[in-house]
């Protein structure tokens, strides 16, 4: 590649990637990578994109989207080296898919609302899975965060009628699963058994969230932020009293925690 190449063109990025992966003259680190070793970085970059969006940081979002695009180029380059496919094939695949799954935009189909489009999208995916001979759950990514994957699994099961009609009956199932965890604890069950029972509880909680129209990842993220906010309040109280946080008694921490909670509730 030349230093005069337009840095705004995708061809420049592809040329940079090719040079990084050129044997003997490329970058030793890039040359050592495989799909498996790069995959964690791909996930990390996707999370950094989400973080920039959460913080409404457009400058950072621009950079993070670039990092994520580089991950796509990296995987495509390794696939090209293996004789599997290249970056143009990736572009063609997504172009074809978007056109195929939006017949109301690129064809004559009539889809009036966003909900109708979501239903149509899922129907297109179902037909594609059927054409491939795939099972109902076959294309749900294994690497998704567990709560998100549970939500997708449950949504997919619901498409074939394997579902509760509403949220209220699910609470009885939650009570049942909590009881099973308590029984396992009372019997000093091994950690594998406890993990199994705890997983059942979390799966049911995800189901409740789904029936309430909530995303469990978002709900838990909100609680994480709330905990950190209140914990910072407790820490500030300790510092104001001239103490290290670890020097406070549990009762003092709880008093400060409850004060933080009351102040938040007063603000609304």
C-alpha positions as a Markdown table, in Angstrom:
| # | Residue | x | y | z |
|---|---|---|---|---|
| 1 | Unk | 0.0 | 0.0 | 0.0 |
| 2 | Unk | 1.1 | 3.6 | -0.5 |
| 3 | Unk | 1.1 | 6.4 | 2.1 |
| 4 | Unk | -1.0 | 8.3 | -0.4 |
| 5 | Unk | -3.9 | 5.9 | -0.2 |
| 6 | Unk | -7.2 | 7.6 | 0.9 |
| 7 | Unk | -7.6 | 6.7 | 4.6 |
| 8 | Unk | -11.4 | 6.9 | 4.1 |
| 9 | Unk | -11.6 | 4.0 | 1.7 |
| 10 | Unk | -12.2 | 0.4 | 2.8 |
| 11 | Unk | -9.6 | -0.7 | 0.3 |
| 12 | Unk | -6.9 | 1.1 | 2.3 |
| 13 | Unk | -7.9 | -0.8 | 5.4 |
| 14 | Unk | -7.9 | -4.1 | 3.5 |
| 15 | Unk | -4.4 | -3.3 | 2.2 |
| 16 | Unk | -3.2 | -2.5 | 5.8 |
| 17 | Unk | -4.6 | -5.9 | 7.0 |
| 18 | Unk | -2.9 | -7.7 | 4.1 |
| 19 | Unk | 0.4 | -6.1 | 4.9 |
| 20 | Unk | 0.1 | -7.0 | 8.6 |
| 21 | Unk | -0.5 | -10.6 | 7.7 |
| 22 | Unk | 2.3 | -10.9 | 5.0 |
| 23 | Unk | 4.7 | -13.6 | 6.0 |
| 24 | Unk | 8.3 | -12.5 | 6.9 |
| 25 | Unk | 7.5 | -8.7 | 6.5 |
| 26 | Unk | 4.3 | -8.4 | 8.4 |
| 27 | Unk | 3.7 | -8.0 | 12.2 |
| 28 | Unk | 4.7 | -11.1 | 14.2 |
| 29 | Unk | 1.7 | -10.7 | 16.5 |
| 30 | Unk | -0.8 | -10.4 | 13.7 |
| 31 | Unk | 0.8 | -13.4 | 11.9 |
| 32 | Unk | 0.4 | -15.6 | 15.0 |
| 33 | Unk | -3.4 | -15.0 | 15.4 |
| 34 | Unk | -6.2 | -17.4 | 14.5 |
| 35 | Unk | -10.0 | -17.2 | 14.5 |
| 36 | Unk | -10.0 | -18.5 | 18.0 |
| 37 | Unk | -7.4 | -16.1 | 19.4 |
| 38 | Unk | -9.0 | -13.1 | 17.7 |
| 39 | Unk | -12.6 | -13.9 | 18.7 |
| 40 | Unk | -12.2 | -12.6 | 22.3 |
| 41 | Unk | -11.0 | -9.3 | 20.9 |
| 42 | Unk | -14.0 | -9.1 | 18.6 |
| 43 | Unk | -16.3 | -9.5 | 21.6 |
| 44 | Unk | -14.4 | -6.9 | 23.5 |
| 45 | Unk | -14.6 | -4.4 | 20.7 |
| 46 | Unk | -18.4 | -4.9 | 20.4 |
| 47 | Unk | -18.8 | -4.2 | 24.2 |
| 48 | Unk | -16.7 | -1.1 | 23.8 |
| 49 | Unk | -19.0 | 0.1 | 21.1 |
| 50 | Unk | -21.9 | -0.5 | 23.4 |
| 51 | Unk | -20.1 | 1.4 | 26.2 |
| 52 | Unk | -19.5 | 4.4 | 24.0 |
| 53 | Unk | -23.2 | 4.4 | 23.1 |
| 54 | Unk | -24.2 | 4.1 | 26.8 |
| 55 | Unk | -22.0 | 7.2 | 27.6 |
| 56 | Unk | -23.3 | 9.1 | 24.5 |
| 57 | Unk | -19.7 | 9.7 | 23.5 |
| 58 | Unk | -19.8 | 10.1 | 19.7 |
| 59 | Unk | -16.1 | 10.7 | 19.2 |
| 60 | Unk | -15.3 | 7.5 | 21.1 |
| 61 | Unk | -18.1 | 5.6 | 19.2 |
| 62 | Unk | -16.4 | 6.6 | 15.9 |
| 63 | Unk | -13.1 | 5.0 | 17.1 |
| 64 | Unk | -14.8 | 1.9 | 18.6 |
| 65 | Unk | -16.7 | 1.3 | 15.4 |
| 66 | Unk | -13.4 | 1.5 | 13.5 |
| 67 | Unk | -11.9 | -1.1 | 15.9 |
| 68 | Unk | -14.9 | -3.4 | 15.4 |
| 69 | Unk | -14.7 | -3.0 | 11.6 |
| 70 | Unk | -11.0 | -4.0 | 11.8 |
| 71 | Unk | -12.1 | -7.2 | 13.6 |
| 72 | Unk | -14.3 | -8.0 | 10.6 |
| 73 | Unk | -11.5 | -7.3 | 8.2 |
| 74 | Unk | -9.1 | -9.4 | 10.3 |
| 75 | Unk | -11.4 | -12.5 | 10.2 |
| 76 | Unk | -12.1 | -12.0 | 6.5 |
| 77 | Unk | -8.3 | -11.9 | 5.8 |
| 78 | Unk | -7.6 | -15.1 | 7.7 |
| 79 | Unk | -10.5 | -16.8 | 5.8 |
| 80 | Unk | -9.2 | -15.6 | 2.5 |
| 81 | Unk | -5.7 | -17.0 | 3.4 |
| 82 | Unk | -7.4 | -20.3 | 4.1 |
| 83 | Unk | -9.2 | -20.2 | 0.8 |
| 84 | Unk | -12.7 | -20.1 | 2.4 |
| 85 | Unk | -13.9 | -16.6 | 1.5 |
| 86 | Unk | -12.8 | -13.0 | 1.4 |
| 87 | Unk | -14.1 | -9.6 | 2.5 |
| 88 | Unk | -16.1 | -9.0 | -0.7 |
| 89 | Unk | -17.9 | -12.3 | 0.0 |
| 90 | Unk | -18.8 | -11.0 | 3.5 |
| 91 | Unk | -20.2 | -7.8 | 2.0 |
| 92 | Unk | -22.2 | -9.7 | -0.6 |
| 93 | Unk | -23.6 | -12.0 | 2.1 |
| 94 | Unk | -24.9 | -9.2 | 4.3 |
| 95 | Unk | -26.2 | -7.3 | 1.3 |
| 96 | Unk | -28.1 | -10.3 | 0.0 |
| 97 | Unk | -29.5 | -11.0 | 3.5 |
| 98 | Unk | -30.7 | -7.5 | 4.1 |
| 99 | Unk | -32.5 | -7.4 | 0.7 |
| 100 | Unk | -34.0 | -10.8 | 1.3 |
| 101 | Unk | -35.2 | -10.0 | 4.7 |
| 102 | Unk | -36.7 | -6.6 | 3.8 |
| 103 | Unk | -39.2 | -7.5 | 1.0 |
| 104 | Unk | -41.3 | -4.5 | 2.1 |
| 105 | Unk | -38.5 | -2.2 | 1.2 |
| 106 | Unk | -36.9 | -4.0 | -1.8 |
| 107 | Unk | -40.0 | -5.8 | -3.0 |
| 108 | Unk | -43.7 | -5.7 | -3.0 |
| 109 | Unk | -44.5 | -7.0 | 0.5 |
| 110 | Unk | -46.5 | -4.8 | 2.9 |
| 111 | Unk | -45.2 | -4.4 | 6.4 |
| 112 | Unk | -46.9 | -1.5 | 8.2 |
| 113 | Unk | -45.3 | -1.5 | 11.7 |
| 114 | Unk | -42.1 | -2.2 | 13.5 |
| 115 | Unk | -43.7 | -5.1 | 15.3 |
| 116 | Unk | -44.9 | -6.6 | 12.0 |
| 117 | Unk | -41.4 | -6.3 | 10.6 |
| 118 | Unk | -40.0 | -8.1 | 13.7 |
| 119 | Unk | -42.4 | -10.9 | 13.1 |
| 120 | Unk | -41.6 | -11.0 | 9.4 |
| 121 | Unk | -37.9 | -11.0 | 10.1 |
| 122 | Unk | -38.3 | -14.0 | 12.5 |
| 123 | Unk | -40.4 | -15.8 | 9.9 |
| 124 | Unk | -37.7 | -15.3 | 7.2 |
| 125 | Unk | -35.1 | -16.6 | 9.6 |
| 126 | Unk | -37.3 | -19.6 | 10.4 |
| 127 | Unk | -37.7 | -20.4 | 6.7 |
| 128 | Unk | -34.0 | -20.1 | 6.2 |
| 129 | Unk | -33.3 | -22.5 | 9.0 |
| 130 | Unk | -35.9 | -24.9 | 7.6 |
| 131 | Unk | -34.3 | -24.7 | 4.2 |
| 132 | Unk | -30.9 | -25.6 | 5.7 |
| 133 | Unk | -32.4 | -28.5 | 7.7 |
| 134 | Unk | -31.4 | -26.7 | 10.9 |
| 135 | Unk | -33.2 | -27.2 | 14.3 |
| 136 | Unk | -35.2 | -24.4 | 16.0 |
| 137 | Unk | -32.3 | -23.6 | 18.3 |
| 138 | Unk | -29.3 | -24.4 | 16.1 |
| 139 | Unk | -28.2 | -20.8 | 15.2 |
| 140 | Unk | -28.3 | -19.2 | 18.6 |
| 141 | Unk | -24.7 | -18.2 | 19.3 |
| 142 | Unk | -23.0 | -20.1 | 22.1 |
| 143 | Unk | -20.8 | -17.1 | 23.0 |
| 144 | Unk | -23.6 | -14.7 | 23.9 |
| 145 | Unk | -23.8 | -13.5 | 27.5 |
| 146 | Unk | -25.8 | -16.2 | 29.4 |
| 147 | Unk | -28.7 | -13.9 | 30.2 |
| 148 | Unk | -29.1 | -12.8 | 26.6 |
| 149 | Unk | -28.7 | -16.3 | 25.3 |
| 150 | Unk | -31.4 | -17.6 | 27.7 |
| 151 | Unk | -33.7 | -14.8 | 26.4 |
| 152 | Unk | -33.1 | -15.8 | 22.8 |
| 153 | Unk | -33.6 | -19.5 | 23.6 |
| 154 | Unk | -36.9 | -18.7 | 25.3 |
| 155 | Unk | -38.1 | -16.5 | 22.5 |
| 156 | Unk | -37.3 | -19.2 | 20.0 |
| 157 | Unk | -39.1 | -21.8 | 22.1 |
| 158 | Unk | -42.1 | -19.5 | 22.2 |
| 159 | Unk | -42.3 | -19.4 | 18.4 |
| 160 | Unk | -43.4 | -23.1 | 18.4 |
| 161 | Unk | -45.8 | -22.7 | 21.3 |
| 162 | Unk | -43.5 | -23.9 | 24.1 |
| 163 | Unk | -44.2 | -21.1 | 26.5 |
| 164 | Unk | -46.4 | -19.7 | 29.4 |
| 165 | Unk | -49.3 | -17.5 | 28.4 |
| 166 | Unk | -48.4 | -14.8 | 30.9 |
| 167 | Unk | -45.9 | -13.9 | 33.7 |
| 168 | Unk | -47.9 | -14.7 | 36.8 |
| 169 | Unk | -47.8 | -18.6 | 36.7 |
| 170 | Unk | -44.0 | -18.4 | 36.2 |
| 171 | Unk | -43.6 | -17.2 | 39.8 |
| 172 | Unk | -44.8 | -20.6 | 41.1 |
| 173 | Unk | -42.0 | -22.1 | 39.0 |
| 174 | Unk | -39.5 | -19.6 | 40.5 |
| 175 | Unk | -40.6 | -20.6 | 44.0 |
| 176 | Unk | -40.1 | -24.3 | 43.1 |
| 177 | Unk | -36.6 | -23.7 | 41.8 |
| 178 | Unk | -35.6 | -21.6 | 44.8 |
| 179 | Unk | -36.9 | -24.5 | 47.0 |
| 180 | Unk | -34.8 | -27.0 | 45.1 |
| 181 | Unk | -31.7 | -24.8 | 45.7 |
| 182 | Unk | -32.5 | -24.6 | 49.4 |
| 183 | Unk | -32.9 | -28.4 | 49.5 |
| 184 | Unk | -29.5 | -28.9 | 47.7 |
| 185 | Unk | -27.9 | -26.5 | 50.2 |
| 186 | Unk | -29.4 | -28.3 | 53.2 |
| 187 | Unk | -28.0 | -31.6 | 51.8 |
| 188 | Unk | -24.5 | -30.1 | 51.4 |
| 189 | Unk | -24.8 | -30.9 | 47.7 |
| 190 | Unk | -21.6 | -30.4 | 45.6 |
| 191 | Unk | -21.0 | -27.1 | 43.8 |
| 192 | Unk | -21.9 | -28.6 | 40.5 |
| 193 | Unk | -25.4 | -29.4 | 41.8 |
| 194 | Unk | -25.7 | -26.0 | 43.4 |
| 195 | Unk | -24.7 | -24.3 | 40.1 |
| 196 | Unk | -27.3 | -26.4 | 38.3 |
| 197 | Unk | -30.1 | -25.3 | 40.6 |
| 198 | Unk | -28.9 | -21.7 | 40.6 |
| 199 | Unk | -28.9 | -21.8 | 36.8 |
| 200 | Unk | -32.5 | -23.0 | 36.8 |
| 201 | Unk | -33.5 | -20.0 | 39.0 |
| 202 | Unk | -31.8 | -17.5 | 36.7 |
| 203 | Unk | -33.4 | -19.1 | 33.6 |
| 204 | Unk | -36.9 | -18.7 | 35.2 |
| 205 | Unk | -36.0 | -15.0 | 36.1 |
| 206 | Unk | -35.2 | -14.4 | 32.5 |
| 207 | Unk | -38.5 | -15.9 | 31.5 |
| 208 | Unk | -40.3 | -13.5 | 33.9 |
| 209 | Unk | -38.4 | -10.6 | 32.4 |
| 210 | Unk | -39.4 | -11.6 | 28.9 |
| 211 | Unk | -43.1 | -11.8 | 29.7 |
| 212 | Unk | -42.9 | -8.4 | 31.3 |
| 213 | Unk | -41.3 | -7.0 | 28.1 |
| 214 | Unk | -38.0 | -6.4 | 29.8 |
| 215 | Unk | -34.4 | -7.3 | 28.8 |
| 216 | Unk | -32.7 | -9.1 | 31.7 |
| 217 | Unk | -29.3 | -7.7 | 30.7 |
| 218 | Unk | -30.6 | -4.2 | 30.8 |
| 219 | Unk | -32.4 | -4.8 | 34.1 |
| 220 | Unk | -29.2 | -6.2 | 35.7 |
| 221 | Unk | -27.1 | -3.4 | 34.2 |
| 222 | Unk | -29.4 | -0.9 | 35.9 |
| 223 | Unk | -29.1 | -2.6 | 39.2 |
| 224 | Unk | -25.3 | -2.8 | 38.8 |
| 225 | Unk | -25.2 | 1.0 | 38.3 |
| 226 | Unk | -27.5 | 1.5 | 41.3 |
| 227 | Unk | -25.3 | -0.6 | 43.5 |
| 228 | Unk | -22.2 | 1.2 | 42.4 |
| 229 | Unk | -23.9 | 4.6 | 43.0 |
| 230 | Unk | -25.0 | 3.7 | 46.5 |
| 231 | Unk | -21.6 | 2.0 | 47.3 |
| 232 | Unk | -19.8 | 5.2 | 46.3 |
| 233 | Unk | -22.1 | 7.1 | 48.7 |
| 234 | Unk | -21.2 | 4.7 | 51.5 |
| 235 | Unk | -17.5 | 5.1 | 50.6 |
| 236 | Unk | -17.8 | 8.9 | 50.6 |
| 237 | Unk | -19.5 | 8.8 | 54.1 |
| 238 | Unk | -16.5 | 6.8 | 55.4 |
| 239 | Unk | -14.0 | 9.2 | 54.0 |
| 240 | Unk | -16.0 | 12.2 | 55.4 |
| 241 | Unk | -15.7 | 10.6 | 58.9 |
| 242 | Unk | -12.0 | 10.1 | 58.4 |
| 243 | Unk | -12.2 | 6.3 | 58.2 |
| 244 | Unk | -11.3 | 3.8 | 55.6 |
| 245 | Unk | -14.3 | 1.9 | 54.3 |
| 246 | Unk | -13.0 | -1.4 | 55.7 |
| 247 | Unk | -13.0 | 0.2 | 59.2 |
| 248 | Unk | -16.8 | 0.7 | 59.2 |
| 249 | Unk | -18.9 | -1.9 | 60.8 |
| 250 | Unk | -21.6 | -3.6 | 58.7 |
| 251 | Unk | -24.2 | -1.7 | 60.6 |
| 252 | Unk | -22.6 | 1.6 | 59.8 |
| 253 | Unk | -22.4 | 0.6 | 56.1 |
| 254 | Unk | -26.0 | -0.4 | 56.1 |
| 255 | Unk | -27.0 | 2.9 | 57.7 |
| 256 | Unk | -25.2 | 4.9 | 55.0 |
| 257 | Unk | -26.6 | 2.6 | 52.3 |
| 258 | Unk | -30.2 | 3.2 | 53.5 |
| 259 | Unk | -29.6 | 6.9 | 53.6 |
| 260 | Unk | -28.4 | 6.8 | 50.0 |
| 261 | Unk | -31.5 | 4.8 | 49.1 |
| 262 | Unk | -33.8 | 7.3 | 50.9 |
| 263 | Unk | -32.2 | 10.3 | 49.1 |
| 264 | Unk | -32.6 | 8.6 | 45.7 |
| 265 | Unk | -36.3 | 7.9 | 46.5 |
| 266 | Unk | -36.8 | 11.5 | 47.5 |
| 267 | Unk | -35.3 | 12.7 | 44.3 |
| 268 | Unk | -37.5 | 10.3 | 42.4 |
